[in-house]
Amino acid sequence: MRKFWMLMLLVYVSLVYSQAFWYFENKVYCDFENNDVTISIKKSEWVDRCEIYMNTIYHLALKKYDEVSAVRSYIAQGDDVYYWKEVLEKKKSEFIQLVNYRAQIEMAVNGFELALFDKYYNLLQKPLKTYYSELEMQYHVLVSENLSKKTESVLKIAQLEQQMWNVNHILVAKNMDDIMEVVSSYIYLKKQIEWK
């Protein structure tokens, strides 16, 4: 009995604290067929964003957990124990099924994101290394020159330093979230550096 409550507590805590969303959770669509989850970027009929499914399952699991707790209190009071034990088993089974659905969606989204990241990273690695080398050359030329427009050169040097940091951050990224942290700065500075 105590093991069950420890398991329930662990599952409940993991549900509460696993509300951190990945980058793709609110951008991809989930489709369910024969207990399998299919992830796609394109919306089709009768599918919705994975985030909606995750939130719905989360709230349903919280309700189910409250129901399990209520049934446990009925059993503790001694009211119609045989009936409530049967209800308790059914509620526990439903709760675990919801947790399994949520875990299945989470694994599918993570797998999709990882596969996309690997392909994306492999495509961008060579051009980004070339771009980093170009930035580095511009930076060293600018630093070594003694320009009369001191303020402009300081700003340009700062932009080049920041852009080199952005590119390096993307090159050492371990997941899509790492890349997305610097994408807006990268795009802005790429345009700014090209203008000058």
C-alpha positions as CSV (number, residue, x, y, z in Angstrom):
1,M,0.0,0.0,0.0
2,R,2.8,2.4,0.9
3,K,4.6,1.6,-2.4
4,F,1.4,2.6,-4.3
5,W,1.2,5.9,-2.6
6,M,4.9,6.6,-3.2
7,L,4.3,5.8,-6.9
8,M,1.2,8.0,-7.0
9,L,3.2,10.9,-5.3
10,L,6.0,10.4,-7.8
11,V,3.7,10.5,-10.8
12,Y,1.8,13.4,-9.4
13,V,5.0,15.4,-8.8
14,S,6.3,14.6,-12.2
15,L,3.1,15.8,-13.8
16,V,3.2,19.1,-11.9
17,Y,6.8,19.8,-12.6
18,S,7.0,18.5,-16.1
19,Q,5.2,21.6,-17.4
20,A,8.3,22.9,-19.0
21,F,7.6,22.8,-22.7
22,W,10.0,22.0,-25.5
23,Y,10.4,24.1,-28.5
24,F,8.2,22.0,-30.8
25,E,5.4,21.1,-28.4
26,N,3.3,24.0,-29.5
27,K,4.3,23.9,-33.1
28,V,3.7,20.3,-34.2
29,Y,0.5,18.3,-34.5
30,C,-0.2,15.0,-32.9
31,D,-2.3,12.2,-34.4
32,F,-3.3,9.1,-32.5
33,E,-4.0,5.8,-34.2
34,N,-4.0,2.3,-32.5
35,N,-2.2,3.7,-29.4
36,D,0.6,5.2,-31.6
37,V,1.4,8.9,-31.8
38,T,2.3,10.4,-35.1
39,I,3.9,13.8,-35.2
40,S,3.7,16.2,-38.2
41,I,4.3,19.8,-39.0
42,K,1.4,20.0,-41.3
43,K,-2.1,20.4,-39.9
44,S,-4.6,17.9,-41.2
45,E,-8.3,17.2,-40.4
46,W,-9.1,16.0,-36.9
47,V,-5.6,16.7,-35.4
48,D,-4.5,19.4,-33.1
49,R,-1.3,20.8,-31.6
50,C,0.5,18.4,-29.2
51,E,0.5,21.2,-26.6
52,I,-3.3,21.0,-26.4
53,Y,-3.2,17.3,-25.9
54,M,-0.5,17.6,-23.2
55,N,-2.5,20.3,-21.3
56,T,-5.7,18.3,-21.6
57,I,-4.2,15.1,-20.4
58,Y,-2.4,17.0,-17.6
59,H,-5.7,18.4,-16.3
60,L,-7.5,15.1,-16.7
61,A,-4.8,13.4,-14.7
62,L,-5.0,15.9,-11.9
63,K,-8.8,15.4,-11.7
64,K,-8.3,11.6,-11.7
65,Y,-5.7,11.9,-8.9
66,D,-8.2,13.9,-6.9
67,E,-10.8,11.2,-7.5
68,V,-8.4,8.5,-6.4
69,S,-7.7,10.5,-3.2
70,A,-11.4,10.9,-2.5
71,V,-12.1,7.1,-3.0
72,R,-9.2,6.4,-0.6
73,S,-10.8,8.6,2.0
74,Y,-14.1,6.7,1.6
75,I,-12.3,3.4,2.1
76,A,-10.5,4.9,5.2
77,Q,-14.0,5.8,6.6
78,G,-15.1,2.2,6.2
79,D,-18.1,3.1,3.9
80,D,-19.0,0.3,1.5
81,V,-15.4,-0.9,1.3
82,Y,-15.8,-3.6,-1.3
83,Y,-17.5,-1.3,-3.7
84,W,-15.0,1.5,-3.2
85,K,-12.0,-0.8,-3.6
86,E,-13.3,-1.8,-7.0
87,V,-13.8,1.8,-7.9
88,L,-10.3,2.6,-6.6
89,E,-8.7,0.0,-8.9
90,K,-10.6,1.4,-11.9
91,K,-9.6,5.0,-11.0
92,K,-5.9,4.0,-10.5
93,S,-5.9,2.3,-13.9
94,E,-7.4,5.3,-15.6
95,F,-4.9,7.6,-13.9
96,I,-1.9,5.5,-15.0
97,Q,-3.3,5.3,-18.6
98,L,-3.4,9.1,-18.7
99,V,0.1,9.3,-17.4
100,N,1.2,6.8,-20.1
101,Y,-0.5,8.8,-22.9
102,R,1.3,12.0,-21.7
103,A,4.6,10.2,-21.6
104,Q,4.0,8.7,-25.1
105,I,3.3,12.2,-26.5
106,E,6.3,13.6,-24.7
107,M,8.6,10.9,-26.1
108,A,7.2,11.3,-29.7
109,V,7.7,15.1,-29.6
110,N,11.2,14.7,-28.2
111,G,12.1,12.1,-30.8
112,F,10.8,14.3,-33.6
113,E,12.7,17.4,-32.3
114,L,15.9,15.4,-31.9
115,A,15.7,14.0,-35.5
116,L,14.9,17.4,-36.9
117,F,17.7,19.0,-34.9
118,D,20.2,16.4,-36.2
119,K,19.2,17.1,-39.8
120,Y,19.1,20.9,-39.3
121,Y,22.4,20.9,-37.5
122,N,24.2,18.8,-40.2
123,L,22.9,21.1,-42.9
124,L,24.0,24.3,-41.1
125,Q,27.3,23.2,-39.7
126,K,29.5,23.8,-42.7
127,P,28.0,27.2,-43.8
128,L,28.1,28.4,-40.2
129,K,31.8,27.5,-39.8
130,T,32.5,29.4,-43.0
131,Y,30.4,32.4,-41.8
132,Y,32.3,32.3,-38.5
133,S,35.7,32.4,-40.3
134,E,34.5,35.4,-42.4
135,L,33.4,37.2,-39.2
136,E,36.7,36.4,-37.5
137,M,38.6,37.9,-40.5
138,Q,36.5,41.0,-40.5
139,Y,37.0,41.3,-36.7
140,H,40.8,41.0,-36.9
141,V,41.0,43.4,-39.8
142,L,38.9,46.0,-38.0
143,V,40.8,45.6,-34.7
144,S,44.2,45.9,-36.4
145,E,43.2,49.0,-38.5
146,N,43.4,52.4,-36.9
147,L,40.1,53.9,-38.1
148,S,39.4,57.6,-37.7
149,K,35.7,56.9,-37.0
150,K,36.4,55.5,-33.5
151,T,32.7,55.2,-32.4
152,E,31.6,53.4,-35.6
153,S,34.5,50.9,-35.3
154,V,33.7,50.2,-31.7
155,L,30.1,49.5,-32.5
156,K,31.1,47.3,-35.5
157,I,33.6,45.4,-33.3
158,A,30.9,44.8,-30.7
159,Q,28.5,43.5,-33.3
160,L,31.1,41.2,-34.8
161,E,32.0,39.9,-31.3
162,Q,28.3,39.3,-30.5
163,Q,27.7,37.6,-33.9
164,M,30.7,35.3,-33.4
165,W,29.4,34.4,-30.0
166,N,25.9,33.7,-31.6
167,V,27.4,31.5,-34.3
168,N,29.6,29.6,-31.8
169,H,26.5,29.1,-29.6
170,I,24.7,27.5,-32.5
171,L,27.6,25.4,-33.5
172,V,27.9,23.9,-30.0
173,A,24.1,23.6,-29.5
174,K,22.8,20.3,-28.1
175,N,19.2,20.8,-28.9
176,M,16.7,23.1,-30.7
177,D,16.2,25.3,-27.5
178,D,19.9,26.2,-27.5
179,I,19.6,27.4,-31.1
180,M,16.4,29.3,-30.6
181,E,17.9,31.3,-27.7
182,V,20.1,33.2,-30.1
183,V,18.3,33.0,-33.5
184,S,16.7,36.5,-33.2
185,S,20.0,38.1,-32.3
186,Y,21.8,36.1,-35.0
187,I,19.3,37.2,-37.7
188,Y,19.3,40.9,-36.6
189,L,23.1,41.1,-36.5
190,K,23.5,39.3,-39.8
191,K,21.4,42.0,-41.5
192,Q,23.2,44.8,-39.6
193,I,26.7,43.5,-40.5
194,E,25.7,43.0,-44.1
195,W,24.4,46.6,-44.3
196,K,27.7,48.1,-43.4
